[in-house]
């Protein structure tokens, strides 16, 4: 019972991390394109 919940939580954390990183990359690229860097 513990293992599936543990794996699910890890998958959820990976998804959150991926979304956060991809969002940060998009924001950085937008700032660069706006400022002409």
N, C-alpha and C positions, 0 to 999 in steps of 0.2 A: 504493500500500500504506500510505503514511503517513497520508493524509487520513482514511480510514474510522476508523483507530485513534484519530486525534486527535479526530474528531467524537464517537466513542463515549466517550472520556474526558471530554469536555465535558458530554455528556448525563449521565454518571454523576455528575459534580460538581454539576450542576444538581439532580439528584434528591437527592443527599446534602444540599445546601443547603436544598432545600425541606423535606425531612424534619426537618432540624435546626430551621429557623425555625418550622415548624408545631408541633413538639414544644415549643419554647420558649414559643410562644403559649399552648398548652394548659396548660403548667405555670403560667404567669403568671395565666391566667384562673382556674385552680384555687386558687392562693394568694389571689387577690382574693376569690373567692367564700367561701373559708374564713374570711378575716379580716373579711369584711363590707365590703370597700372597693367 
